[in-house]
Amino acid sequence: MIAEQLHFDVTLLWQDAEERVLLTKELDRITGQGHSAISVDDTLKIIACREQKKKLSALEMELVAARQEGFVSSHLPEKNSISNKRPLVVIGILTGFSHKSKRDAIRKAWMGAGKVLKKIEDEKGIIARFVIGRSSNRGDSLDRSIDNENKETNDFLILENHVEALEEQPNKTKSFFAYAAENWDADFFAKINDDVYLNIDALGNTLAGYVDKPRVYVGCMKSGEVFSEQSHRWYEPDWWKFGDGKTYFRHASGEMFVVSKALAKFISINRSILRAYAHDDVTVGSWFIGSDVKYVDERKFCCSSWSTGAICSGV
């Protein structure tokens, strides 16, 4: 966030400086040609311009230092080759090696494939990709199977540096947001599970209402019990951090949630220091709890069943 603010400040100063630079040169020319008497107003303008230049130089040095310290991503965003139109949302569908039947069902139900997939991208600004990492035995039959499927469908986002494992789901979600934020200049980034069916028209209409809000976190907000028993399905190793009440803070349900561009960039820039808990929904919620983020409790993101205007449905 510091680096983003520095970049924002530098940009504003450059915009202002471009308008002032000609004035500075002209005033320097006037004073350099022996015009000993200049107005008080011109004197103040000279001082203001020179102060502005000093601020600009200082901010540029801070930005360089931030990059060297790792607070600004060293990866330049790749130009989005899908379409010249800025995407509304990039959807990451987290999937596994053995879930081909689920992927096929999603392609048939709402995501589309081939020309249909591209039409959705071009006309609706909605980009959807299945997100998967690599096998712990890199290059084995599991990896080859995904590579072969992707050659046919071209609808995967393969996280080359992530090893697939159930306990690594929170880090997989983090890697998706980081990668997507660096490679697409979209307004929003969504994570869903591969057992969720989506109404993309309803999603697009809903998100369009939040475009003017820079830091939004949209989902079916909930809290719940923190389980300290290792034998429990939802065991949380860091259960003691959540206090004597053993209740999670408010966060979006993991079936589906959306973050705005600024928050995805925040994740990308700070990924090396963002803590992961046992579950990805709690993990993502923990990153925003101390930040200036607008929480949107969107009940249409509750995927338990279809209802009027629903966006998703878990199957």
C-alpha positions as CSV (number, residue, x, y, z in Angstrom):
1,M,0.0,0.0,0.0
2,I,2.9,2.3,0.7
3,A,4.4,1.7,-2.7
4,E,1.0,2.2,-4.4
5,Q,0.6,5.6,-2.6
6,L,4.2,6.6,-3.6
7,H,3.4,5.8,-7.2
8,F,0.2,7.7,-6.9
9,D,1.9,10.7,-5.4
10,V,4.7,10.7,-8.1
11,T,2.0,10.5,-10.8
12,L,0.2,13.5,-9.4
13,L,3.4,15.5,-9.0
14,W,4.4,14.7,-12.6
15,Q,1.1,15.9,-13.9
16,D,1.5,19.1,-12.0
17,A,5.2,19.4,-12.8
18,E,4.6,19.2,-16.5
19,E,2.5,22.3,-16.3
20,R,5.1,24.1,-14.2
21,V,8.3,23.2,-16.0
22,L,7.8,25.8,-18.8
23,L,7.1,28.5,-16.2
24,T,10.2,27.6,-14.3
25,K,12.4,27.8,-17.4
26,E,10.9,31.1,-18.5
27,L,11.3,32.6,-15.0
28,D,14.9,31.3,-14.9
29,R,15.5,32.9,-18.3
30,I,14.0,36.2,-17.2
31,T,16.1,36.3,-14.0
32,G,19.2,35.2,-15.9
33,Q,19.0,38.0,-18.5
34,G,19.5,40.7,-15.9
35,H,15.9,41.5,-15.1
36,S,16.5,42.4,-11.5
37,A,13.0,43.4,-10.7
38,I,10.4,40.7,-10.8
39,S,7.0,40.7,-9.1
40,V,6.3,39.1,-5.8
41,D,3.9,36.8,-7.5
42,D,6.6,35.6,-9.9
43,T,9.0,35.1,-7.0
44,L,6.5,32.9,-5.2
45,K,5.9,30.9,-8.4
46,I,9.7,30.3,-8.7
47,I,9.9,29.1,-5.1
48,A,6.8,26.9,-5.5
49,C,8.1,25.3,-8.7
50,R,11.5,24.6,-7.2
51,E,9.9,23.1,-4.1
52,Q,7.7,20.9,-6.3
53,K,10.8,19.6,-8.1
54,K,12.4,18.8,-4.8
55,K,9.4,16.8,-3.7
56,L,9.2,15.0,-7.0
57,S,12.9,14.0,-6.7
58,A,12.4,12.8,-3.1
59,L,9.4,10.7,-4.0
60,E,11.2,9.1,-7.0
61,M,14.0,8.1,-4.7
62,E,11.6,6.6,-2.2
63,L,9.9,4.7,-4.9
64,V,13.2,3.3,-6.1
65,A,14.1,2.3,-2.5
66,A,10.7,0.6,-2.1
67,R,11.3,-1.4,-5.2
68,Q,14.7,-2.5,-3.9
69,E,13.1,-3.5,-0.6
70,G,10.6,-5.7,-2.4
71,F,7.5,-3.5,-1.7
72,V,6.8,-3.0,-5.4
73,S,6.4,-6.0,-7.7
74,S,9.4,-6.5,-10.0
75,H,7.2,-8.2,-12.6
76,L,5.8,-5.9,-15.2
77,P,2.2,-6.7,-16.2
78,E,1.9,-8.5,-19.4
79,K,-0.3,-6.7,-22.0
80,N,-3.7,-8.4,-22.0
81,S,-3.9,-10.1,-25.4
82,I,-7.5,-11.2,-25.0
83,S,-9.1,-7.9,-26.0
84,N,-8.4,-4.2,-26.1
85,K,-11.4,-3.7,-23.9
86,R,-10.5,-3.6,-20.2
87,P,-11.9,-6.7,-18.5
88,L,-14.5,-6.3,-15.8
89,V,-13.5,-9.3,-13.8
90,V,-11.0,-12.2,-13.9
91,I,-12.4,-15.4,-12.4
92,G,-10.1,-18.0,-11.0
93,I,-11.8,-21.4,-10.6
94,L,-9.7,-23.4,-8.2
95,T,-9.5,-27.0,-9.4
96,G,-7.6,-30.2,-8.8
97,F,-6.0,-32.9,-10.9
98,S,-8.9,-35.4,-10.6
99,H,-11.7,-32.9,-11.2
100,K,-11.9,-33.1,-15.0
101,S,-15.6,-34.0,-14.8
102,K,-16.3,-30.9,-12.7
103,R,-14.4,-28.8,-15.3
104,D,-16.3,-30.3,-18.1
105,A,-19.6,-29.6,-16.3
106,I,-18.6,-25.9,-15.7
107,R,-17.6,-25.5,-19.4
108,K,-21.0,-26.9,-20.4
109,A,-23.1,-25.0,-17.9
110,W,-21.7,-21.4,-17.9
111,M,-18.1,-20.9,-18.8
112,G,-18.2,-22.1,-22.4
113,A,-15.2,-23.2,-24.4
114,G,-13.5,-22.1,-27.6
115,K,-15.4,-19.4,-29.5
116,V,-18.0,-19.1,-26.7
117,L,-15.4,-18.5,-24.1
118,K,-13.8,-15.8,-26.2
119,K,-17.1,-14.2,-26.9
120,I,-17.8,-13.9,-23.2
121,E,-14.4,-12.3,-22.7
122,D,-14.8,-9.8,-25.6
123,E,-18.5,-8.9,-25.1
124,K,-19.0,-9.1,-21.3
125,G,-15.4,-8.4,-20.2
126,I,-15.5,-11.6,-18.0
127,I,-12.4,-13.8,-18.2
128,A,-12.6,-17.3,-16.5
129,R,-9.7,-19.7,-16.0
130,F,-9.2,-22.9,-14.2
131,V,-6.4,-22.5,-11.6
132,I,-4.1,-25.3,-10.8
133,G,-0.5,-25.8,-9.6
134,R,2.0,-28.5,-10.4
135,S,2.4,-32.0,-9.0
136,S,4.9,-32.6,-6.2
137,N,6.5,-35.1,-8.7
138,R,6.9,-32.4,-11.4
139,G,6.4,-33.6,-14.9
140,D,4.5,-36.8,-13.9
141,S,1.3,-38.1,-15.4
142,L,-0.8,-35.6,-13.4
143,D,1.1,-32.6,-14.9
144,R,1.0,-34.1,-18.4
145,S,-2.7,-34.7,-18.1
146,I,-3.4,-31.0,-17.3
147,D,-1.0,-29.9,-20.1
148,N,-2.8,-32.0,-22.6
149,E,-6.2,-30.8,-21.5
150,N,-5.0,-27.2,-21.7
151,K,-3.8,-27.8,-25.2
152,E,-7.3,-28.7,-26.2
153,T,-9.2,-26.0,-24.2
154,N,-6.7,-23.2,-23.5
155,D,-8.6,-22.2,-20.4
156,F,-6.1,-22.9,-17.6
157,L,-4.0,-20.7,-15.4
158,I,-1.2,-22.9,-14.4
159,L,0.7,-21.7,-11.3
160,E,4.2,-23.1,-12.1
161,N,5.7,-22.3,-8.7
162,H,2.8,-23.8,-6.7
163,V,2.7,-27.4,-5.6
164,E,-0.8,-28.9,-5.4
165,A,-1.9,-30.0,-1.9
166,L,-5.1,-29.7,0.0
167,E,-3.4,-27.9,2.9
168,E,-1.9,-25.4,0.4
169,Q,-5.2,-24.1,-0.8
170,P,-4.8,-20.7,1.0
171,N,-1.4,-20.1,-0.7
172,K,-2.9,-21.2,-4.0
173,T,-5.6,-18.5,-3.7
174,K,-2.9,-16.0,-2.8
175,S,-0.8,-17.0,-5.8
176,F,-3.9,-16.7,-8.1
177,F,-4.6,-13.2,-7.0
178,A,-1.0,-12.2,-7.3
179,Y,-0.6,-13.7,-10.8
180,A,-3.9,-12.4,-12.1
181,A,-3.3,-8.8,-10.8
182,E,0.1,-8.8,-12.6
183,N,-1.2,-10.1,-15.9
184,W,-4.7,-8.5,-16.3
185,D,-5.7,-4.9,-15.8
186,A,-9.2,-5.8,-14.6
187,D,-11.6,-4.0,-12.3
188,F,-12.2,-7.1,-10.2
189,F,-10.7,-10.5,-9.4
190,A,-12.9,-13.4,-8.2
191,K,-12.1,-16.7,-6.7
192,I,-14.6,-19.6,-6.9
193,N,-14.5,-23.3,-6.3
194,D,-15.0,-25.8,-9.1
195,D,-18.2,-27.1,-7.6
196,V,-19.9,-23.7,-8.0
197,Y,-22.2,-22.8,-11.0
198,L,-22.2,-19.1,-11.9
199,N,-24.7,-16.7,-13.4
200,I,-22.2,-14.5,-15.2
201,D,-24.8,-11.9,-16.4
202,A,-25.9,-11.4,-12.8
203,L,-22.3,-11.3,-11.7
204,G,-21.5,-8.6,-14.2
205,N,-24.5,-6.5,-13.3
206,T,-23.7,-6.7,-9.6
207,L,-20.0,-5.8,-10.0
208,A,-20.8,-2.9,-12.3
209,G,-22.3,-1.2,-9.3
210,Y,-19.0,-1.3,-7.4
211,V,-16.6,-0.1,-10.1
212,D,-16.3,3.4,-8.6
213,K,-15.3,2.0,-5.2
214,P,-11.5,1.4,-5.1
215,R,-11.1,-1.1,-2.3
216,V,-14.0,-3.5,-2.1
217,Y,-14.2,-7.0,-0.7
218,V,-17.5,-8.7,-1.9
219,G,-18.9,-12.0,-0.7
220,C,-21.4,-13.8,1.5
221,M,-20.0,-12.6,4.8
222,K,-19.9,-14.9,7.8
223,S,-18.1,-15.9,10.9
224,G,-18.0,-19.2,12.7
225,E,-16.5,-21.5,15.3
226,V,-12.7,-22.0,15.4
227,F,-12.0,-25.7,15.9
228,S,-9.0,-26.7,18.0
229,E,-9.4,-30.5,17.8
230,Q,-6.9,-31.9,15.3
231,S,-9.3,-34.7,14.3
232,H,-11.9,-32.1,13.2
233,R,-12.4,-31.6,9.5
234,W,-12.1,-27.8,9.9
235,Y,-9.2,-27.9,12.4
236,E,-7.3,-24.6,12.7
237,P,-3.7,-25.0,13.9
238,D,-3.6,-21.3,15.0
239,W,-6.9,-21.5,16.9
240,W,-5.3,-19.8,20.0
241,K,-4.9,-16.6,18.0
242,F,-8.7,-16.1,17.8
243,G,-9.2,-15.6,21.5
244,D,-11.2,-17.4,24.2
245,G,-14.4,-17.1,22.3
246,K,-12.8,-19.3,19.5
247,T,-14.8,-17.5,16.8
248,Y,-13.5,-16.3,13.4
249,F,-13.7,-12.7,12.5
250,R,-16.1,-11.7,9.7
251,H,-15.0,-12.9,6.3
252,A,-16.4,-13.9,2.9
253,S,-17.4,-17.5,2.4
254,G,-14.8,-19.5,0.4
255,E,-17.2,-20.7,-2.3
256,M,-17.0,-17.4,-4.0
257,F,-15.7,-13.9,-3.3
258,V,-14.4,-10.9,-5.2
259,V,-11.8,-8.3,-4.5
260,S,-11.2,-5.1,-6.4
261,K,-8.1,-4.3,-8.4
262,A,-6.4,-2.3,-5.6
263,L,-6.8,-5.2,-3.2
264,A,-5.5,-7.7,-5.7
265,K,-2.5,-5.4,-6.2
266,F,-2.1,-5.2,-2.5
267,I,-1.9,-9.0,-2.3
268,S,0.5,-9.2,-5.2
269,I,2.9,-6.6,-3.7
270,N,2.8,-8.1,-0.1
271,R,2.4,-11.8,-0.9
272,S,5.7,-12.7,0.8
273,I,4.6,-11.4,4.2
274,L,0.9,-12.2,4.1
275,R,0.0,-15.0,6.6
276,A,-1.9,-18.1,5.6
277,Y,-4.3,-19.9,8.0
278,A,-5.9,-23.3,7.5
279,H,-8.7,-22.1,5.2
280,D,-8.5,-19.7,2.2
281,D,-11.6,-17.7,3.1
282,V,-10.3,-16.9,6.6
283,T,-6.9,-16.2,5.2
284,V,-8.1,-13.6,2.7
285,G,-10.3,-12.0,5.3
286,S,-7.3,-11.7,7.7
287,W,-5.4,-9.7,5.1
288,F,-8.0,-6.9,5.0
289,I,-9.1,-6.7,8.6
290,G,-6.6,-3.9,9.5
291,S,-6.9,-2.1,6.2
292,D,-9.2,0.6,4.8
293,V,-11.4,-1.9,2.9
294,K,-15.1,-1.7,2.1
295,Y,-16.8,-5.0,3.1
296,V,-19.9,-5.8,1.0
297,D,-22.1,-8.5,2.4
298,E,-23.6,-9.6,-0.9
299,R,-26.3,-12.2,-0.1
300,K,-26.4,-13.1,-3.8
301,F,-23.0,-14.6,-3.3
302,C,-24.3,-17.2,-0.9
303,C,-24.1,-20.3,-3.1
304,S,-26.2,-22.7,-1.0
305,S,-29.1,-22.6,-3.4
306,W,-30.5,-20.7,-6.4
307,S,-32.8,-17.9,-5.7
308,T,-34.2,-14.9,-7.5
309,G,-31.2,-12.8,-8.8
310,A,-28.7,-15.3,-7.5
311,I,-25.2,-15.2,-8.8
312,C,-24.0,-18.7,-7.9
313,S,-25.1,-22.1,-6.8
314,G,-23.0,-24.8,-5.1
315,V,-23.5,-28.4,-6.4
